[in-house]
Amino acid sequence: MSILAPFERDISWLKTEYAQINARQSILLEEKSRVVGDMLAAEEYLEDKAETLHVLQAIQEEWEYEEKREVEDLLSQLVRDILPHRADCKVVLQRGTYRDHTTLDVCIDNEGHPENVWEQRGGSINSILSLGLQFITLVKSGNRPFVLFDEADKAIKEELIPAFAKVVAELSRTLGVQVLYVSHLDAGIFEGLADIISFDEVDNKVVARHLKRHSVEKDEWISSGVSSIRYKNMRRLQDVTLELGPFMTVLTGTNDVGKSSALKAFRALARNGGTMGLISHGADSMRVEATIDDGSVLAYEYFRGKNKAKVKATYTMTDASGTDIEEPHNGKESLPPWMDDYLAMPLVAGVDINFCSQNHPAQMLDNKCCSPTQRAKLLSIGSEAAKVVDMIGQHRANVTAHTKAQNETKRSLSRVKNELNIVRPVCDLDPAEFDPVLKKLEQDYDFVTQLNAVGSEMVKLQEMITLLETLPEDSIELQKVDVANISSISALNDLADEMGQTTGMLQIYSQVECEDPLSLTKPRDNAEFVSIGRQMVSSLSLIQALESLPEGRVELREVVHSEGVDALAKSLSEATKAIRGTSGRLAAMEQQQSQIKVNIASLLEEVGDVCPFCKGSMNGEKHAH
């Protein structure tokens, strides 16, 4: 590798880096512009977030007004129908906000002052209003219109239960909702209002007896209803089937025959909520089958399984002929992916609106089962207000996203500014100043390259001279070679003269240029110069001996061919011309002549004022060499 290669790489690297840094600055400036735009957009959105939410809630309230009034009127009428002494009762739905979320509380107007029903009232009125809210939300939700009540009349005074049952039956028929209603009361209360099924114990087994069937026309049947439910090995129900009516079906019977268990088992089917307690004693599993719509059967089986890792539940979906219409599903807790396509009874806003347990008969008002925020969502479902609710939800999501974007853009902007501060000193350089620096470096590099080439030629010449010095005089024999071909030997003599001059010029140039940081030629000491001079004298003697040979045939053994000598002389002549071309630069260095003269005087002292070429005196006179 050339000693100049690092300098060449440095110049190329400098050009490349300068271009890349300028390109990087352009990219950073574009990124800065984009980041600033994103940050301003985020700040603008966040600045108006409170006002935006207020406007959306105002629109929601306006759109809900009519529907809200209808719900209030319906609930008020339910209270008056069941509690005749509360003919002046007026139900009020009170809106509010909690942590930017809309809330809804059910109140009773007390002379202009709303009283929260759940907190300030109790008993019958809570059960009535919760019942009405559950019917309303179920109709709005789009879920399967099928609701299961387990002793919804638990908190109702006994004398009010017939009126309560009548309201349930009317809501079922009016709103088109199928009802399975468990009651511990006498079945006669529901006669004429619903289909009645009684769980009776026969021979230590529980059987289902259909006491009354409410006659309806075929076109009155609810197309999306559940026509039957079959239980196998479910507690005391070894193999029991309930044939449900299209509207309200009441399940009665004595205590501890499995009425509430029947509803719990169906809920287990809907939620994959099986437990070991639902499995009959001695059985390995319990099974619930629901026949829906056009005769399709959804079956759920829960296994006892001692190993907790073992699959405990399976789902199948078959048509009326028993052929699978969906891939069977095994899962300890998960529901089949196709479940909602058939049963269509999912949770809505986190609330189980298709079930009402005996432990929470007023679950729609109980804040533990249905919070004010959830109530607000439930009563907006299916209305124009629901669209605004979605917009409010999207607004909150946007606020979160813009807050995150704002933080990220601040970090990005800080990073971009730091990078710009790093590259700015280079990018701020004036090209009118930087380009001449690069051009000067390239020129100096080219000049040093030429000097390096001359130095290489000098080394080759020195090697040839050394070879000629080693030839013995008796190695020359006459051959059939024309003496004219040795004419190049004269050229070699001239070459020796030029070499002497070239060596002197290089000696002077090396001393003059020694302070140039780009110079690769270091000044030689006087001893080295004297050695070269003595070698030149020896070489000159050999050349003169060759010239004194008589004309004739000369054979040179192991001597360089004349063509090579001619080429060498030509190369040296060209190198000498290149060096002489630097005379313009040498002229500019006249201030260093005094130092040069000191060096020449020292040289003369070393050689004793005798020319190393011709042995002539150089004492104070101009000398040809």
VOKOL-592523 format. One record per residue (C-alpha): residue number from 1; residue in one letter; x, y, z. Coordinates in steps of 0.05 Angstrom, whole numbers, always signed. Example, Ala and Ser with C-alpha at 12.3 -4.5 7.8 and 13.67 -1.06 7.14 Angstrom:
// residues 2
> 1 A +246 -90 +156
> 2 S +273 -21 +143
// end
This chain:
// residues 625
> 1 M +0 +0 +0
> 2 S +26 +69 -19
> 3 I +48 +114 +39
> 4 L +2 +167 +7
> 5 A -60 +123 +12
> 6 P -81 +149 +81
> 7 F -78 +221 +55
> 8 E -120 +202 -6
> 9 R -171 +168 +39
> 10 D -173 +228 +86
> 11 I -190 +276 +29
> 12 S -243 +229 +2
> 13 W -272 +219 +72
> 14 L -274 +293 +85
> 15 K -314 +305 +21
> 16 T -362 +248 +37
> 17 E -372 +269 +109
> 18 Y -385 +341 +90
> 19 A -438 +319 +39
> 20 Q -470 +270 +88
> 21 I -473 +320 +145
> 22 N -508 +371 +100
> 23 A -557 +317 +77
> 24 R -569 +297 +150
> 25 Q -584 +369 +168
> 26 S -638 +371 +113
> 27 I -670 +307 +140
> 28 L -668 +334 +212
> 29 L -700 +399 +190
> 30 E -757 +362 +156
> 31 E -766 +317 +217
> 32 K -766 +378 +262
> 33 S -821 +411 +220
> 34 R -863 +347 +223
> 35 V -852 +337 +298
> 36 V -870 +410 +313
> 37 G -933 +403 +271
> 38 D -954 +339 +308
> 39 M -939 +371 +375
> 40 L -980 +433 +359
> 41 A -1038 +390 +335
> 42 A -1037 +349 +399
> 43 E -1033 +411 +442
> 44 E -1090 +443 +404
> 45 Y -1134 +382 +414
> 46 L -1117 +376 +487
> 47 E -1129 +449 +498
> 48 D -1202 +441 +476
> 49 K -1214 +372 +507
> 50 A -1258 +397 +564
> 51 E -1300 +440 +518
> 52 T -1307 +384 +468
> 53 L -1331 +336 +521
> 54 H -1381 +387 +547
> 55 V -1410 +398 +477
> 56 L -1416 +323 +465
> 57 Q -1451 +312 +531
> 58 A -1498 +369 +517
> 59 I -1516 +337 +450
> 60 Q -1525 +270 +484
> 61 E -1571 +300 +536
> 62 E -1612 +335 +483
> 63 W -1620 +272 +441
> 64 E -1636 +231 +502
> 65 Y -1688 +279 +528
> 66 E -1747 +248 +492
> 67 E -1726 +177 +504
> 68 K -1709 +194 +576
> 69 R -1779 +222 +586
> 70 E -1810 +159 +557
> 71 V -1769 +115 +605
> 72 E -1788 +159 +663
> 73 D -1862 +155 +645
> 74 L -1859 +79 +637
> 75 L -1824 +68 +704
> 76 S -1872 +116 +739
> 77 Q -1931 +78 +710
> 78 L -1903 +11 +735
> 79 V -1898 +38 +805
> 80 R -1970 +64 +802
> 81 D -1996 -2 +774
> 82 I -1966 -43 +830
> 83 L -1970 +8 +887
> 84 P -2038 +42 +880
> 85 H -2023 +86 +940
> 86 R -1966 +118 +901
> 87 A -2009 +147 +847
> 88 D -1970 +212 +850
> 89 C -1903 +177 +841
> 90 K -1857 +208 +790
> 91 V -1792 +173 +770
> 92 V -1734 +218 +749
> 93 L -1671 +196 +714
> 94 Q -1616 +241 +739
> 95 R -1554 +249 +696
> 96 G -1486 +266 +722
> 97 T -1411 +257 +708
> 98 Y -1357 +219 +744
> 99 R -1285 +224 +720
> 100 D -1309 +249 +652
> 101 H -1359 +192 +646
> 102 T -1434 +201 +643
> 103 T -1473 +172 +701
> 104 L -1547 +157 +711
> 105 D -1584 +150 +777
> 106 V -1657 +131 +785
> 107 C -1694 +178 +832
> 108 I -1764 +192 +859
> 109 D -1786 +264 +856
> 110 N -1804 +287 +926
> 111 E -1836 +356 +919
> 112 G -1783 +379 +871
> 113 H -1725 +344 +906
> 114 P -1700 +280 +872
> 115 E -1687 +222 +921
> 116 N -1640 +167 +899
> 117 V -1682 +104 +900
> 118 W -1626 +55 +917
> 119 E -1598 +99 +973
> 120 Q -1662 +128 +1002
> 121 R -1716 +78 +985
> 122 G -1721 +3 +988
> 123 G -1762 -60 +984
> 124 S -1818 -63 +934
> 125 I -1804 +1 +896
> 126 N -1732 -20 +882
> 127 S -1754 -88 +855
> 128 I -1807 -56 +811
> 129 L -1760 -4 +781
> 130 S -1704 -55 +771
> 131 L -1752 -101 +734
> 132 G -1774 -46 +688
> 133 L -1702 -24 +673
> 134 Q -1682 -96 +657
> 135 F -1738 -103 +606
> 136 I -1721 -36 +574
> 137 T -1646 -49 +570
> 138 L -1656 -119 +542
> 139 V -1700 -92 +486
> 140 K -1650 -38 +470
> 141 S -1589 -84 +472
> 142 G -1602 -130 +413
> 143 N -1590 -192 +457
> 144 R -1636 -252 +452
> 145 P -1703 -229 +483
> 146 F -1701 -282 +537
> 147 V -1694 -264 +611
> 148 L -1692 -310 +672
> 149 F -1717 -283 +739
> 150 D -1702 -321 +803
> 151 E -1752 -298 +855
> 152 A -1756 -226 +829
> 153 D -1816 -219 +875
> 154 K -1774 -236 +937
> 155 A -1777 -164 +965
> 156 I -1850 -152 +943
> 157 K -1903 -154 +996
> 158 E -1946 -216 +988
> 159 E -2010 -177 +974
> 160 L -1975 -139 +918
> 161 I -1947 -201 +882
> 162 P -2008 -214 +837
> 163 A -2002 -143 +810
> 164 F -1928 -152 +803
> 165 A -1938 -218 +764
> 166 K -1989 -184 +720
> 167 V -1940 -128 +703
> 168 V -1886 -180 +684
> 169 A -1934 -217 +639
> 170 E -1957 -153 +605
> 171 L -1885 -130 +594
> 172 S -1867 -198 +565
> 173 R -1923 -196 +514
> 174 T -1919 -121 +499
> 175 L -1844 -119 +489
> 176 G -1838 -189 +459
> 177 V -1791 -216 +513
> 178 Q -1793 -290 +533
> 179 V -1790 -299 +609
> 180 L -1772 -358 +653
> 181 Y -1795 -338 +723
> 182 V -1780 -378 +786
> 183 S -1827 -368 +844
> 184 H -1838 -402 +911
> 185 L -1909 -377 +914
> 186 D -1973 -413 +898
> 187 A -1980 -428 +824
> 188 G -2051 -402 +825
> 189 I -2024 -330 +828
> 190 F -1999 -337 +757
> 191 E -2059 -373 +728
> 192 G -2083 -340 +664
> 193 L -2018 -300 +659
> 194 A -1966 -352 +639
> 195 D -1949 -424 +625
> 196 I -1938 -459 +692
> 197 I -1888 -516 +704
> 198 S -1883 -549 +772
> 199 F -1823 -589 +797
> 200 D -1851 -647 +837
> 201 E -1816 -703 +873
> 202 V -1839 -773 +851
> 203 D -1805 -836 +877
> 204 N -1747 -794 +902
> 205 K -1738 -764 +834
> 206 V -1756 -694 +810
> 207 V -1802 -690 +750
> 208 A -1830 -630 +712
> 209 R -1906 -626 +706
> 210 H -1935 -575 +658
> 211 L -1997 -551 +695
> 212 K -2022 -496 +650
> 213 R -2006 -476 +580
> 214 H -2023 -407 +557
> 215 S -2055 -414 +489
> 216 V -2027 -369 +435
> 217 E -2033 -365 +361
> 218 K -1974 -393 +321
> 219 D -1956 -325 +292
> 220 E -1949 -298 +363
> 221 W -1890 -344 +379
> 222 I -1825 -309 +389
> 223 S -1781 -332 +332
> 224 S -1717 -320 +371
> 225 G -1739 -355 +434
> 226 V -1716 -417 +471
> 227 S -1767 -472 +461
> 228 S -1740 -522 +512
> 229 I -1685 -535 +563
> 230 R -1662 -606 +581
> 231 Y -1622 -622 +644
> 232 K -1584 -687 +655
> 233 N -1548 -706 +720
> 234 M -1557 -635 +745
> 235 R -1565 -641 +821
> 236 R -1633 -673 +832
> 237 L -1654 -666 +759
> 238 Q -1632 -733 +730
> 239 D -1665 -723 +663
> 240 V -1716 -666 +662
> 241 T -1741 -624 +603
> 242 L -1776 -557 +608
> 243 E -1822 -539 +551
> 244 L -1824 -463 +551
> 245 G -1881 -419 +527
> 246 P -1869 -362 +479
> 247 F -1877 -308 +532
> 248 M -1878 -319 +607
> 249 T -1865 -388 +637
> 250 V -1869 -395 +713
> 251 L -1830 -450 +748
> 252 T -1858 -469 +816
> 253 G -1851 -524 +867
> 254 T -1833 -540 +937
> 255 N -1766 -521 +967
> 256 D -1703 -559 +949
> 257 V -1727 -590 +885
> 258 G -1680 -552 +839
> 259 K -1718 -491 +813
> 260 S -1662 -442 +825
> 261 S -1611 -494 +805
> 262 A -1645 -499 +737
> 263 L -1633 -424 +725
> 264 K -1561 -430 +751
> 265 A -1547 -488 +704
> 266 F -1574 -449 +645
> 267 R -1530 -390 +664
> 268 A -1471 -438 +668
> 269 L -1486 -457 +596
> 270 A -1487 -383 +575
> 271 R -1424 -364 +613
> 272 N -1385 -430 +617
> 273 G -1395 -425 +692
> 274 G -1402 -497 +712
> 275 T -1384 -519 +782
> 276 M -1376 -586 +816
> 277 G -1437 -571 +858
> 278 L -1482 -574 +797
> 279 I -1464 -647 +783
> 280 S -1510 -700 +811
> 281 H -1481 -745 +865
> 282 G -1446 -805 +834
> 283 A -1446 -776 +763
> 284 D -1384 -757 +724
> 285 S -1415 -696 +690
> 286 M -1477 -654 +683
> 287 R -1507 -633 +617
> 288 V -1553 -576 +595
> 289 E -1585 -573 +526
> 290 A -1622 -513 +499
> 291 T -1666 -520 +437
> 292 I -1668 -453 +402
> 293 D -1697 -420 +340
> 294 D -1710 -471 +286
> 295 G -1695 -533 +328
> 296 S -1619 -525 +334
> 297 V -1591 -553 +399
> 298 L -1536 -519 +439
> 299 A -1507 -569 +490
> 300 Y -1461 -557 +548
> 301 E -1428 -612 +589
> 302 Y -1387 -601 +652
> 303 F -1343 -656 +678
> 304 R -1323 -672 +749
> 305 G -1249 -686 +730
> 306 K -1199 -695 +787
> 307 N -1142 -666 +747
> 308 K -1148 -590 +745
> 309 A -1110 -587 +680
> 310 K -1160 -634 +647
> 311 V -1213 -604 +601
> 312 K -1276 -595 +644
> 313 A -1327 -567 +594
> 314 T -1349 -581 +523
> 315 Y -1397 -546 +476
> 316 T -1432 -574 +415
> 317 M -1479 -542 +365
> 318 T -1523 -588 +324
> 319 D -1583 -582 +279
> 320 A -1650 -615 +291
> 321 S -1624 -681 +263
> 322 G -1564 -682 +310
> 323 T -1512 -664 +258
> 324 D -1457 -617 +281
> 325 I -1463 -549 +250
> 326 E -1403 -521 +287
> 327 E -1336 -549 +310
> 328 P -1343 -576 +381
> 329 H -1308 -532 +432
> 330 N -1268 -555 +492
> 331 G -1249 -505 +545
> 332 K -1245 -499 +619
> 333 E -1268 -427 +621
> 334 S -1272 -399 +550
> 335 L -1334 -395 +507
> 336 P -1338 -421 +436
> 337 P -1323 -368 +384
> 338 W -1390 -381 +352
> 339 M -1430 -375 +417
> 340 D -1459 -306 +407
> 341 D -1481 -325 +336
> 342 Y -1530 -375 +365
> 343 L -1547 -361 +438
> 344 A -1535 -285 +433
> 345 M -1536 -271 +507
> 346 P -1470 -236 +522
> 347 L -1457 -186 +577
> 348 V -1475 -115 +558
> 349 A -1432 -59 +587
> 350 G -1408 -111 +637
> 351 V -1479 -126 +662
> 352 D -1515 -193 +657
> 353 I -1582 -165 +631
> 354 N -1610 -235 +613
> 355 F -1608 -260 +685
> 356 C -1632 -236 +753
> 357 S -1612 -278 +814
> 358 Q -1651 -283 +879
> 359 N -1591 -252 +915
> 360 H -1597 -188 +874
> 361 P -1671 -179 +856
> 362 A -1658 -104 +844
> 363 Q -1593 -113 +807
> 364 M -1606 -56 +757
> 365 L -1606 -7 +816
> 366 D -1553 -42 +858
> 367 N -1489 -3 +846
> 368 K -1448 -67 +859
> 369 C -1483 -102 +801
> 370 C -1495 -42 +755
> 371 S -1459 +23 +769
> 372 P -1487 +91 +750
> 373 T -1438 +93 +692
> 374 Q -1461 +26 +666
> 375 R -1534 +47 +673
> 376 A -1520 +108 +630
> 377 K -1490 +63 +576
> 378 L -1546 +13 +579
> 379 L -1601 +64 +570
> 380 S -1566 +95 +511
> 381 I -1561 +29 +472
> 382 G -1600 +28 +408
> 383 S -1617 +102 +408
> 384 E -1589 +162 +373
> 385 A -1556 +180 +438
> 386 A -1515 +117 +432
> 387 K -1479 +149 +373
> 388 V -1460 +207 +417
> 389 V -1437 +160 +471
> 390 D -1392 +127 +420
> 391 M -1366 +196 +400
> 392 I -1352 +211 +473
> 393 G -1315 +146 +480
> 394 Q -1275 +162 +417
> 395 H -1260 +231 +445
> 396 R -1232 +201 +508
> 397 A -1190 +154 +467
> 398 N -1165 +213 +426
> 399 V -1147 +251 +489
> 400 T -1105 +191 +512
> 401 A -1072 +184 +444
> 402 H -1057 +259 +438
> 403 T -1029 +261 +508
> 404 K -983 +204 +490
> 405 A -965 +237 +423
> 406 Q -950 +302 +459
> 407 N -900 +269 +505
> 408 E -868 +230 +448
> 409 T -862 +292 +404
> 410 K -829 +331 +460
> 411 R -776 +276 +467
> 412 S -767 +273 +391
> 413 L -760 +349 +386
> 414 S -707 +349 +440
> 415 R -668 +295 +403
> 416 V -673 +331 +336
> 417 K -649 +396 +366
> 418 N -589 +362 +398
> 419 E -570 +331 +331
> 420 L -578 +397 +295
> 421 N -532 +430 +346
> 422 I -480 +377 +331
> 423 V -481 +384 +254
> 424 R -493 +460 +252
> 425 P -419 +481 +258
> 426 V -402 +441 +195
> 427 C -465 +461 +157
> 428 D -453 +534 +173
> 429 L -386 +533 +137
> 430 D -386 +579 +76
> 431 P -374 +536 +14
> 432 A -332 +594 -13
> 433 E -284 +581 +44
> 434 F -289 +506 +49
> 435 D -281 +489 -25
> 436 P -213 +525 -33
> 437 V -188 +486 +28
> 438 L -206 +421 -6
> 439 K -176 +444 -72
> 440 K -111 +464 -37
> 441 L -108 +396 -3
> 442 E -117 +361 -71
> 443 Q -63 +403 -104
> 444 D -14 +389 -48
> 445 Y -31 +315 -52
> 446 D -17 +315 -127
> 447 F +50 +350 -117
> 448 V +71 +302 -63
> 449 T +50 +244 -109
> 450 Q +98 +270 -162
> 451 L +155 +275 -113
> 452 N +141 +205 -89
> 453 A +145 +180 -162
> 454 V +213 +215 -171
> 455 G +237 +183 -107
> 456 S +218 +114 -133
> 457 E +257 +126 -198
> 458 M +318 +148 -158
> 459 V +316 +84 -118
> 460 K +315 +43 -182
> 461 L +373 +84 -210
> 462 Q +414 +74 -147
> 463 E +402 -1 -151
> 464 M +427 -2 -223
> 465 I +489 +38 -206
> 466 T +504 -10 -149
> 467 L +497 -68 -197
> 468 L +546 -36 -247
> 469 E +596 -23 -191
> 470 T +597 -97 -174
> 471 L +618 -119 -245
> 472 P +691 -142 -250
> 473 E +731 -111 -306
> 474 D +748 -178 -337
> 475 S +675 -195 -346
> 476 I +673 -157 -411
> 477 E +684 -199 -474
> 478 L +682 -180 -547
> 479 Q +625 -210 -585
> 480 K +592 -199 -651
> 481 V +557 -137 -627
> 482 D +560 -71 -663
> 483 V +596 -18 -621
> 484 A +544 +31 -643
> 485 N +495 -5 -598
> 486 I +536 +18 -538
> 487 S +520 +90 -554
> 488 S +472 +88 -496
> 489 I +533 +86 -451
> 490 S +546 +158 -469
> 491 A +475 +171 -450
> 492 L +490 +137 -384
> 493 N +547 +186 -374
> 494 D +500 +244 -386
> 495 L +452 +209 -339
> 496 A +504 +210 -285
> 497 D +513 +285 -294
> 498 E +438 +296 -290
> 499 M +435 +250 -230
> 500 G +485 +293 -194
> 501 Q +445 +355 -208
> 502 T +380 +320 -189
> 503 T +409 +296 -124
> 504 G +431 +367 -107
> 505 M +362 +394 -124
> 506 L +328 +342 -81
> 507 Q +377 +358 -24
> 508 I +360 +432 -29
> 509 Y +285 +419 -36
> 510 S +283 +373 +23
> 511 Q +315 +425 +66
> 512 V +270 +481 +41
> 513 E +205 +440 +47
> 514 C +220 +408 +114
> 515 E +168 +453 +148
> 516 D +111 +435 +100
> 517 P +62 +388 +137
> 518 L +45 +352 +71
> 519 S +117 +339 +50
> 520 L +138 +266 +52
> 521 T +212 +279 +34
> 522 K +257 +290 +94
> 523 P +326 +325 +86
> 524 R +384 +278 +81
> 525 D +445 +290 +126
> 526 N +513 +309 +97
> 527 A +543 +241 +108
> 528 E +490 +208 +64
> 529 F +502 +260 +10
> 530 V +578 +247 +12
> 531 S +565 +173 +5
> 532 I +522 +184 -56
> 533 G +575 +228 -86
> 534 R +629 +177 -77
> 535 Q +585 +124 -109
> 536 M +574 +170 -167
> 537 V +650 +179 -176
> 538 S +659 +104 -176
> 539 S +603 +96 -227
> 540 L +633 +151 -271
> 541 S +700 +114 -272
> 542 L +665 +51 -295
> 543 I +629 +89 -349
> 544 Q +693 +121 -374
> 545 A +727 +52 -376
> 546 L +671 +26 -419
> 547 E +677 +85 -467
> 548 S +752 +72 -475
> 549 L +740 +3 -504
> 550 P +761 -4 -577
> 551 E +710 -8 -630
> 552 G +688 -77 -644
> 553 R +644 -130 -615
> 554 V +628 -124 -541
> 555 E +588 -174 -500
> 556 L +561 -153 -433
> 557 R +545 -210 -387
> 558 E +492 -199 -336
> 559 V +491 -125 -352
> 560 V +428 -86 -363
> 561 H +407 -81 -436
> 562 S +418 -15 -472
> 563 E +343 -7 -481
> 564 G +334 -9 -406
> 565 V +388 +43 -397
> 566 D +355 +88 -449
> 567 A +288 +79 -415
> 568 L +319 +95 -348
> 569 A +353 +157 -376
> 570 K +287 +179 -405
> 571 S +249 +168 -339
> 572 L +302 +206 -300
> 573 S +301 +263 -351
> 574 E +225 +268 -344
> 575 A +230 +266 -268
> 576 T +283 +320 -270
> 577 K +238 +363 -313
> 578 A +181 +353 -262
> 579 I +226 +374 -205
> 580 R +252 +434 -243
> 581 G +180 +454 -252
> 582 T +179 +471 -179
> 583 S +227 +529 -190
> 584 G +170 +577 -182
> 585 R +158 +551 -111
> 586 L +232 +551 -96
> 587 A +237 +624 -116
> 588 A +185 +640 -64
> 589 M +229 +610 -11
> 590 E +288 +658 -18
> 591 Q +281 +676 +55
> 592 Q +310 +608 +70
> 593 Q +373 +619 +28
> 594 S +414 +638 +87
> 595 Q +402 +570 +119
> 596 I +418 +536 +53
> 597 K +485 +572 +48
> 598 V +502 +548 +117
> 599 N +487 +477 +96
> 600 I +530 +485 +32
> 601 A +588 +511 +72
> 602 S +582 +452 +119
> 603 L +581 +405 +58
> 604 L +644 +437 +29
> 605 E +678 +427 +95
> 606 E +659 +354 +95
> 607 V +688 +340 +25
> 608 G +749 +384 +34
> 609 D +730 +434 -21
> 610 V +740 +377 -71
> 611 C +685 +360 -122
> 612 P +665 +287 -113
> 613 F +655 +280 -188
> 614 C +715 +312 -221
> 615 K +762 +320 -162
> 616 G +768 +393 -179
> 617 S +773 +449 -129
> 618 M +708 +485 -108
> 619 N +742 +539 -67
> 620 G +701 +601 -75
> 621 E +691 +592 -149
> 622 K +634 +572 -193
> 623 H +639 +499 -207
> 624 A +610 +462 -267
> 625 H +582 +407 -223
// end
